[in-house]
Amino acid sequence: MITSTAAFVRYFESVRERTLRFIAAVPPEQMDFSPHPGKFSLGDLVRHIAATERMFVAVALDGRWAYPGHGRELASTKEEAVAYLAAGHAAAMERLHGAPDTLLNEKRPTPDGHAVSAWRILMLMAEHEVHHRSQISQYLVDLGLEPPQIFGMRLEELPS
C-alpha cells in the first residue's frame, strides 16, 4: 500500500525512467511501425502512455475518468511524442506531489462502478505503463533491434 504521494512520485519516476530508455531505442523513422494492421504503432504507444497518465492522475485526484486520446495529430514525430510525454508527465507529477497523503485512501470509482482507494488507481497507472513498455520492447524485437535491458544488464552478466 502506498502511504505517501511523494513516495509514489519517486517510485513512478523510476518506472518512467526505464520506459524512456525503451522509447529512446526506437528509431525515429519507425514511429509508425505496427506489427499488425489495426494495432497500436510505436508512436501510438508513446502517446497512449502519455494520455493514460493524465487520465489516471485525474481519477486519483478528481475521481473522474476522461481519456484524452492518443491520435497522431497530438505528436506525429518521435521528438514531438517524447515532448508530449514529458510535458504531461511533469504536469501530472506536479499535481500528485502537491496532493495530501490522505488522498491516497479516498475512494475513487472504477469504470465498472466499483470504488477503490486512490493509491490503487496510481498503482494501476504504473502497471499499465509497464504493460505498454513491454509492447515497445517486443516491437523493437520485431524490427530486429535489441531492446534495452530493464536494469542495464542481462541476468547472465550478474556476478556469481
N, C-alpha and C positions, 0 to 999 in steps of 0.2 A: 504494500500500500504506500502511496506517495503521501507525505505529510507536509511538504514544503513546496511552494511554487518555485522558489529559487533553485531547490534541488532538482526539480523536474526540468527546469530550463537548462541547467548544467548537463543533465543526462541527455536531453534531446539535442543539445549542441553536438554531443559526441556522435549521436545517431546521424545527424545531418552531415557532419564532417566525413563520415565513412561514405555516405551517399554521394557526396560531392566528388570523392575520388573515382567512383564508378562513372559519374557523368563526365568527368574530365577525360576519361578514356574513350569517350565516344568521338569518332572523327566528325568534324562539323558537317561534312558532306553526307553523313549517314543519318542525320536527324529525322529524315522522313522514312527511314527503314522500318519495316514491319515484317515479321516472319510469315504472316498470313493476311490475306485480304480481310478487311473489317476489324483487325486487331489494332491496339494502340501502336503508334510508331514510337520511336525513341523520344522524339520531341513531345508527343502526346504524354508520355510517361513523366517527363520532367514538368510539363505544365500541369498535369494531373496531381502530382505530388504538391506542387505549389498551391493549387486550388483547394485540395483537401486539407492542407494545413490551415488555411484560412477558415474553412468550414468547421473543422474540429475545435479550433480555438474559440470560434463563435459559439459553438454548442456548449463548451465547457464554461465560458464566461457569461453568455447571454441566454443559453437554453434554446437557441434557435438553429434549425438545420436549413442551410441555404448553400447549394453548390454553385460556385461562380463560373463553372465551365473550364474547359481546357483547350479550346479551339486554337487553331494555328494562327488566327488573327491576333491573338494575345502576344505572341512572340514566335516569329517564324524561323529565326536562325538560332543556332546554338548559343551565340553570345546573348541574344535577346532573351532566350528561355532561361539561361543561367541568371541573368539580371532580374527577370521576373520572379524567379525562385528566391533570390537573395532579398529582394525588396519585401516580398510577402513574409519571408521568414523573420526579417528584422522587425517588422511591424507586429507580427504575432508574438514573438518572444518579448518584445517591449510590453505588450498588453499583459502577457502572463506574468512577467516579472513584477509588474505593478499590482497584481491581484493579491488579495489577502489569502493566507493559508487556509482560512476557514472555508473558502470557496470550494476547496477540494472535496469536501464531504457533502456539499449541497447536491441534491438530486437533479438530474437532467433527463429529458425524455430521449428515448431511443427512437429510431424511425418507425419501429413497430408498436410504439405506445407504452413500452415499459419505462421504468425510471431507474437510473443507475447513478452512482456518485460521479462527480465531475472528474475525479482522478482516473476513473476507468475510461472515460472518453479520451483523456490525454494519452493513456497507455495504448488505446486503440489507434490513436494517431501514429504512435511510434511503430506499432505492429504493421499498420497499413504501409508506412514508408518502407519498412524492411521488405515487405512483400514485393513492392514495386522495384526496389533496388535489386532484388533477386531477378526480376524480369529483365532489367537492364543488363545484368551480368549474363544472362542466357542469350540475349540479343547480341552481345559482344561475341560470345562463342559462335553464334550462328553466322556472324560476319567473319569468322576465322581469326578473331582477335583474342588476346589473353586478358581476361578481366583482372582488375587489381585483387590482391589478397586483402581480405577484410581487415586483418590486423597487421598487414605489412609483410608477412612471411607465410610460407607454407608450413603445414604441420611437420613435414619431413625435415624442415630446417631448424626445428627447435632443438636445443641442446639436450643430449640424452643423459 
